[in-house]
Amino acid sequence: MIPYLGMETTVIKAKNQYELYMLLSPEAISGNISDIENKVSEILQSHGSQIERSDKFSKKDLAYPMKSFGYAYNASIYFFASPDKIEEIKTELKLSDIDFLRIMVTRVQPRKPKKAPRRKAKPKVSEEDLDKAIEKTEKKAEAAEKAKEGKEKSEEKPKKKEEKVKKETDDGVTLDDIDKRLDEIMENL
């Protein structure tokens, strides 16, 4: 709707999703944990936030000591709030009587659904192209057969040469006989 002259326009600010990460000292947990959760949720709701979900506090070993503590308790609260209220929420949480070691508020990016991979369209083949492809494969098969026959003929030729070698010389002595005779002579030496 387009605003007309004299019409009141209202600006609606979108709410973003945020995560509040809290790190509490062991002394702060000595009391009732549900009281701390209630105080934090009251602070968030007082600034117009809508809590989506919250995690329970769990014990965590620290990488380095913070305020002389080797471990702490952490939890996260996910909520929706307008961007201009975030700084106010942070300052109010820091000024509260809860003993926080750290507070961190980060904006959670909405997850986009994964798209299914697109399938490639199969190319359309005309009957003429199909016939050409069949002819090419038939020609290749014929060429392969001819090459195979050529190899068989070339293998037969050396056999004929070997047969010629076995033939007798003019004196009636074969080469095999000569080889045997040479072997005998060599052994005797």
N, C-alpha and C positions, 0 to 999 in steps of 0.2 A: 504494500500500500504506500503510495506516495503522499507525504504530508502536504496539506494545503495551508495557506496563510491563515493564521489564527488557530490552527490545530496544535494541541499539545503533543509533543513527541517525547517518548520515554526511551532512554538508552538502556538496553539490557546488556549487561556485561556477562560474558560467558564464564562459567566456572571451570577451572582446570583441576585435574587430579594431582594430588601431592602425596608424598610419603614423609611422615615425621619419624625420624630415627632418634631414639633416646638412649642414652647410656647413663645409668644410674649408679651411684656409689653403693657399696654394701651397707653403709650406715642408713641410707635412705630406704632400703628394703627391709630394714629391721622392723618397721611398722607393718601395717596392713597393705598389701599390694593393691587390693581392690580400691582402697582410698586414693592411691596415687593415680590409678587408671581413671577413676571418676573425676578427679580434679583436672586432669589433662583433657578429658572429653568435654567437661564443662567449659574450659577455656576455648576449645575449638568451636563449640556450638554457640558460645556467646558472640563470636565474630561471624556467625552465619554459615559456618561450615557444616557439611553433611558427612558424617563418618561412614565410610564404606565397610571397612573391616579393620580389626586390630589383632596383632599377634600377642601371645602371652610373653611375659618376661622370662628370660632364660639367662643362666649364668654363663659368662664368657671370660676366658683367660685373656688378659691384655698382652700385646706385643711388648709394651714398655709400661712401667708404672705411671699411673696418673694420680696425682695428689696422694702419693704413697700407697696406692691400692694396686695389687697385682691382678685383681679380677674385678669384674663389674657385671651389672645386669642390663641387658638390652632388650628393646622391643620396638616394633614399628606399628604406626597407625596410618592407614590409607584413608584420605578424605578428599572431598571436593570443596574448593573455596575460590573466591575471586582473587585475582593476582594482587590487587592493592591491599588486601587484608593480611598477606603473609608476613610482612615486617611487624605488624601489630601483634600477630600471634607469637612470633619469635620473642619479642621484647616482653610480652606478658608471661611467657613460659620461663624466661630467664629471671624475671622479678618474683616469680612465685616462690613459696617456701620449700619446694621440692629440690633435693640436692642432686642436680644433674651434673655429670662430668662433661657430657657433650650433648648438643642438640643440633640436628641437621634436618632441614626441610628441603626436599628436592621435588621437582616436577616430574611426574611419571608420564612418559610418552605413550599415547595410545598405540596398541599393537594393531598393525594392519593384517588382515587375513592373508594367508599365503595363497597366491594364485596358482591354479593348476597349470602345468606347462602346456603350451600350445602345441598341437600336433601339426606337423607340416602336411599341407595338402598334397595328395599324390598327383603327380603330373598326368595330364590327360594325354593318351597316346592314340594317334589316329591309326586306322587299319593299314594305311600305306607305310607308316613308320614301322609298324609291327612286322609287316611283310619284309621290309628292307632288313630289319634286324635278324629275322629268321634266315634270310638269304646269306647274310654275312656269317652267321654261325655255321651254316651248312658248308660254305666255302672254306672256312677255317678247319672244319672237320675233314674235308677232302684233302686239304693241304697237309694236315697232320698224317693222314693215311698214306699219302704219296711219300712223305718224308720217312715214314716207318718202312715202307717198301724199299726205298732207296738205301736205307741202313742195312736191311736184310741182304740186298744184292751186294753191297760193299763187303759184308761179312763173308759172303760166299766166295768172292774173288781170292782172298788170301788162302782159302782152303785149296783152291785149284793150284795155286803156286806151290803149296806144300806137296801136293800130289806130284807136281812136275819135279820137285827136288828128289822125291823118292825113286823116280825113274832111273833106270840103269844108264850108265855112261856108255860110250862106244865100246869099251873093253868088256862090258857085262858086269861091272862092279858098281854097287850103289854107294852113295855117300855114307849111309849108315855103316856099311861094311868098312869103309875107310876110317870112320870114327872109332869103331871097335878096335881096329888094328892099331891105331895110334895110341889108344888107351893101354893096350897090352905092351907096347914098346915102352911107354913112359913108366909103367910099373916095373919093368925089368931093369931099368936104369937105376 
